[in-house]
Amino acid sequence: MEPQAGTTRVRTRTILLLFIAFLALAGSAFNLRDRINQKEVPTDGVVWRDDSQLGVVAESIEPAVPLRERIFEKATC
């Protein structure tokens, strides 16, 4: 029994679509793994904002920041 004409093309398309689906699934699995194992972003303890006249200024500073006293010294001088 000989294969019907055009079945090779259907098989090739099916294999290609399955391969693309596998790549998409593998990529989403890696993305999910990275999101689950996401590390905390380091911070300096200062919330900065952009001011149109002054440039970048500290909006708030956490109490435990070592440079807090130094920043306030410069601001009062």
PEHUCOR-V844003 format. One record per residue. N is the residue number from 1. SS is DSSP state (H for helix, E for strand, L for the rest). PHI is phi in radians with two decimals (* if undefined). PSI is psi in whole degrees, -180 to 180 (999 if undefined). Layout:
# PEHUCOR-V844003
<<N & SS & PHI & PSI> <N & SS & PHI & PSI>>
This chain:
# PEHUCOR-V844003
<<1 & L & * & 127> <2 & L & -1.62 & 145> <3 & L & -1.16 & 149> <4 & L & -1.24 & 154> <5 & L & -1.16 & 133> <6 & L & 1.66 & -10> <7 & H & -1.27 & -28> <8 & H & -1.13 & -41> <9 & H & -1.13 & -39> <10 & H & -1.17 & -43> <11 & H & -1.11 & -42> <12 & H & -1.10 & -43> <13 & H & -1.11 & -42> <14 & H & -1.11 & -46> <15 & H & -1.11 & -41> <16 & H & -1.12 & -43> <17 & H & -1.15 & -39> <18 & H & -1.14 & -39> <19 & H & -1.14 & -44> <20 & H & -1.12 & -41> <21 & H & -1.12 & -40> <22 & H & -1.11 & -44> <23 & H & -1.08 & -41> <24 & H & -1.13 & -41> <25 & H & -1.16 & -42> <26 & H & -1.13 & -42> <27 & H & -1.10 & -41> <28 & H & -1.21 & -32> <29 & H & -1.15 & -42> <30 & H & -1.13 & -39> <31 & H & -1.11 & -44> <32 & H & -1.11 & -42> <33 & H & -1.05 & -44> <34 & H & -1.16 & -37> <35 & H & -1.19 & -36> <36 & H & -1.22 & -39> <37 & L & -1.66 & 24> <38 & L & -1.16 & 131> <39 & L & -1.52 & 153> <40 & L & -1.20 & 140> <41 & L & -1.33 & 128> <42 & L & -1.14 & 147> <43 & L & -2.34 & 156> <44 & L & -1.65 & 0> <45 & L & 1.49 & 7> <46 & E & -2.12 & 134> <47 & E & -1.66 & 116> <48 & E & -1.71 & 149> <49 & E & -2.43 & 156> <50 & E & -1.68 & 120> <51 & E & -1.84 & 135> <52 & L & -1.17 & -28> <53 & L & -1.70 & -39> <54 & L & -1.68 & -15> <55 & E & 1.60 & -142> <56 & E & -1.49 & 125> <57 & E & -2.29 & 155> <58 & E & -1.38 & 123> <59 & E & -1.50 & -44> <60 & E & -2.63 & 152> <61 & E & -2.26 & 131> <62 & L & -1.16 & 146> <63 & L & -1.09 & -28> <64 & L & -1.55 & 10> <65 & L & -1.36 & 126> <66 & L & -1.07 & -32> <67 & L & -1.51 & 5> <68 & H & -1.00 & -48> <69 & H & -1.10 & -39> <70 & H & -1.18 & -38> <71 & H & -1.13 & -43> <72 & H & -1.22 & -31> <73 & H & -1.08 & -46> <74 & H & -1.15 & -34> <75 & H & -1.24 & -31> <76 & H & -1.57 & -14> <77 & L & -1.31 & 999>>
